[in-house]
Amino acid sequence: MDLTVTKAKQLKPKPDENDLGFGRIFTDHMFVMDYDPENGWHDPRIEPYGPFQMDPSTMALHYGQATFEGLKAFRKDDGTIQLFRPQENFKRLNASNRTLCIPEIDEAFALDALKQLLSIEKEWVPRVRGTSLYIRPAIIATDPFLGVRASRTYRFFMILCPVGAYYAEGFNPVKIWITKAHVRAVRGGLGEAKTAANYAASLYAGEEAHGCGYSQVLWLDGLEQKYVEEVGSMNIFFVIAGELVTPMLNGSILSGITRDSVIALAKKWGMGVSERKISIDEVFEAQESGTLQEIFGSGTAAVISPVGELKYDGKAITVSGGDVGQIASKLFNAITDIQYGRKEDDMGWIESL
């Protein structure tokens, strides 16, 4: 497919890179491509960033048939730009597409289109340490139809957003709240797909957590409400008696790319790693026995997010003395050093423009 490019007639002023926040500012251009049964995925284009015109009956608005991804572009000290494991994001997008009955995209073409978009928007990749350009690929159902079935037409688009730290706390321990009153997903459902419905299901409990002074919700399994699954925007890890423990992928947990990176690095360093069921009771018992050394989350937005406090069933525990743990710090430095080109990528994770 030939990709057409239409440049914006007027460019936006660049933001203050010391005050970016997250998800508020968008670049001058975006990538768009459409699907219908007769033509398949077609008309790939880079065009000025702007609103879509949608029929009020557009299916994505009523039935939630939508998938998305999140990855970042990083600027090295020499000014060049690179991506961190982008092939895995498009691979996971297709896995979500299959779950949501959305036609799969050509992963290699999508990566090439993203590189072309980034080459146009390269001045939007910020230079301040710790900042990056967040990339949001998304697909929505576009049939103008009210009825419960899979759409026949779709739109795939990619938008770009210069960002700072995901959490206001920065790389400091966050407080996590565990709910017993709500569940996010069950095996056999949408839990392992990156889809709009998963995040809608987390909003109510998330607002409750914020109201109690906590950053995010740690979800338990939807059947027994006993086993730890994941946090709203990240996978979760525990360091117990020197071993790195994380819930196994069971069909209701997102297969995180940063999660996979953490596991690969820990194994490379010779650390014991266990992907298994872990109950919340086991976590609190480990705290009582003194074997719970660290808790941290992993995800594209925050990379590594240390957990300093965990609250469950009216009881709060302080982890690592409320400080950043040694393993969390080592992983954060190792991953970000690769992402920003400060250390050699001996894992084969970097894709250069």
N, C-alpha and C positions, 0 to 999 in steps of 0.2 A: 504493500500500500504506500502511496505517496502522501507525505505529510505536508499540508499547506500551512503557511505562516502569514498571519496578518498582524502587523505591529500596531501598538497603541499610538494614537496621534499625540497624546499628552501623557507624560510620565509623572508618577506621583513623587512627592518629596520623600527622601529616605528618612526613616525614623531615627530617634536617638538610640543608639545601640546599648546605652547603659540603662534604658528604661523600656525594654521590649515587652515584658510580661509574656503571656502565652496565649496564642489563638485570637489576637485582636487586630492584627495588621496583615494585609495581604498584598502580594506583589502585583505587577502591572499586567501579567499575562497568565493564561491557564491553558491546559491541554483538554481537548474534548473529542470524543468519538461516539458514534451511535451504532445501534444494532436493530435490525429487523430480520425476520425469517428469510426474506428474499435476497438480501444483500449481505447478511452476516454483519460482523463488525466492519464499519466503513466510515468514510469521510473523516479521517483523523486530521486534527487541526490544532494549531496554536493560535489563540486569538486574545484580544484584550480581556482582562478579568472583568466580569460583570454578571448581572443576574440572569437566570434562565426564565424564559416565559413558559409557564406550565398551566395546563388545564386544571380547574378545581377538582376534577375527578381523577387526576393522575394517581395511578395505583400505589406508588410509593408513599403517598401522603395518607392513604387509608389502610393499607395492609402491611406496611413496614418492610417491603421487599427491597432491601438495600444492604450493601456490603461496603467495607472500607478498610484502609490500611493506614499506617503511620510510620514514617521513616524520616531520616534527616540527612542533609548535606552539610559538610564541615569544611571550613577554610583552614588550610595549613599555614604555618608561619611564613612560607614562601609565596603565599597568595593562591596556590592551586586549590582546587575543590575536589572532594572525594565523598563517596557514599559508603555506608556500612551495611554490608550483606543485603543489598537491594533485591537480589534474585530471590531470597527467601521471603521477602514481603509479597512479591507478585505470585510466588508459589502458594503462599498462604491465602492470598486473595482468591485464587482459583479454588482452593479447598472450601472457602466460605461460599463462593459462587455455587459450587455443586450442592451444598447444603440448602441454599436458598433458591435452587432451580434457576439460576442465572447463567447464561452462556459463558463459557470460559474465554478468557482473553489470551492472546499470544504473548507469553511472558517476555520473550526476547524483544518483541516489537515495543511493548510497554516500557521496558528499560531504555531502549534506544530513544523513544519519544520523550521520556523523562530527561535524558541527558541533553536532548536538543532544547527542551524547555529551560533547563538549568543554564545552558550556554547563553541563552537570551537574557536570563534573569541573574547572571552571576554576580552583579553588583549588589544584589539583595542578600547575598550570603554574608552575614555580619562578621566583623573582625575581632570584636571584644572577646576576651577569654571566657569560655563557658557558654557562649551563644552559638546558635546554629540556624539553619533554615529548615523548618519543619515541612514535610511533604505529606499531603493528604490525597491519596488516590481513593476514589469512591465510585460506586455503580448504583444507579437507582432505576427502578421500574417506571416506565413512562407511558404505558397504555392509558388512554382516557376511558376508564371503565370501572364500574362499581360491581364487583363480584369476586368471590374468593377463588382465584386461580392464579397461576403464574402469568406474569405479563409476557407479551410477545415482543415488546420493544424496550430498549434500555439505553441509558446514557452513561458512559464512562468518562470521568473527568479527573484531573489532577490540579490542585491548587497549592500554593506555596505561602509560607508564613514565617517571617523572621522571629525567633523566639529567644527568651532568656531562660531562667530556671523555671521548671514546672511548678514547684512548690515555693511559696513565699519564704519558707524556712531555708531554701537553698539546700546545700548538702549538709543538713543537720537532721538529727533524729525527729521523726514525726510521731504523732500519737494515733493509734489505730483502735477502732471500736468494733466489737464483734456482736452481731445481732443474732438473737434467737427467734425473733418475731417474723423475720422475712427470709426468703430464699431467692437466689438469682437464677439458678439454672439446675436442671437435672440431666443425668445421662440419657442420651437419646433425643435430647432437645437441641437448643441452639448454643449451648454453653461454649463449645469449642470453636464456634464461628465468630468472626469479627463482624458483627451486624448490629444495626441500630437498635433492634429489640433488646439485645443483651444489656445495653447501657440504659435504656429506658427502664428496664426492670430494676436497676440499681439506684434510681434517683431518690425514691422515698426514704430508704434507709440511709442514703448518703446525706440527705437533709437533716435527718435525726442526729446523725453523727456530728455534723457541723454544729448543730445546735447545742451539743454537749461538749464542744471544744475539741473534737477529734477531726483529723484530716480526711480519713477514709474509713471504709468498712471492710473488714475481713470476713469473707463469706464462708459458711460451713456448708457441707453437702446438703442437697435438697431433700434427701430421703430420711436420713436419721438425724440430721443437724448435729452431727458429732465430729465429723472429720473436716479438717481444714482444706479449703480449696484455693481461693485466690483473693486478692484485694481488687477493688474496682478497676484500677488502671495498671495493675502490675501483678506478676507472679510473686509468691512468697517463699522465703528461705529461712531455715533455722540452723544455727550452729549449736549442736548438742554433743557435749563430750568430745569435741574436736572433729565431729563428723558433720558434713553439710547435708541437711535433710530438706527435701522439697516434695510437695504432693505430686504423685505420679499423674500423668495425663490419662484421664479416665473417660473422656467424652463430654465432660462438662467444664473443662478448664482450657483456657486459650493456650495454644502451643506458642509460647513467647519466644521471639528470636533472641532477645537479651537473656532470657532464661537459659536457652540452649548455649549461649556464649558463656554464661557464668559456669554452667556445668562443665563445658569443655576446658575452660581455664583452670578450674579447681582440680580436675583430673590430671591436667598437664602438670600442675604443681605437686601432684602426689597426695592430694587430700582425699579422704574417704568421702564418697558421694552416694547418697541413697535417695532414690525416687520411689516413694511408697506412700501408703495411707498413714496419716498422722493425725491423731485426735487432738482436739483442743485440751482435753484433760491431760494428755501426755505432755503438752507444752507447759501447762501450769505445774505439773508434777516435776518437770525438769527444772523449772524455776525454783521450786521449793527445795529440791535436792542440790541445787547449785551447779547443775550441769548445763543449763541453758546459758550459752555465752553470748549469742547474738541473734537478732532477727532483722532481716532486711527484705525489701522488695526489689524487683527488677522489671524494667520496662523501657520502651523507646523514649518516652517523655523525660523521665527522671534519671535514667540509666540504672543507678543503684540508689535506693532510698532507705537509709537506716531507720529502724523502728526503736524509739526510746521508751514508749509506753504502750501497753496492751490492756484493754478493758473488756471483761467478759462477765456477764451475770452479776453485775454489781461490784466485781473485784478488779482492781487495777494493779498491774505489776510493772515495775521499772526494769528495763532491759539494758545491759551493759553500763549500768550506773547512769543511764540517761545520756551517754556519750556515743559517738560513732565507734563501732567495733573495728577491730583490726582487719578482719576478713572483708567486711564491707568496704573499708577504705582501700584495701589492696585491689579489690575487684574494680572499684570505681576508677582508680588511677590507671589500671591496666587497660580497661576498655576505652576510656577517654583518650589515653595516650595513643592507642591505635586509631581511633576515630579522627583525631586531630593531627595525625602524622608525626607525633613527637617520638614515637618508638616504631621500630620495624614491625610490619604486619607479617608475623611468621605463621599466622593461622589461615591466611588466604581469604580474609574477610572484606578487604577493601576493593572498591570499584572506582577507578579514577575517571574523571571526565575526559 
